[in-house]
């Protein structure tokens, strides 16, 4: 297993979100997402991972 860990900063504000996953399983999750999810989808494609949707 290789850990995927990407920090995403929203321009103009001090908000951070994180994409964390396992590249051997091809899965990832986003913590503290912003409303515009295109950047997360692009990162997941680059890492060849599927995003997991976790209910609250």
ABEGO torsion letter per residue (X at the ends): XBBBBBBBBBBGBBBBBBBBBBAAAGBBBBBGBBABAAAAAAAAAAAGBBBBBBBX
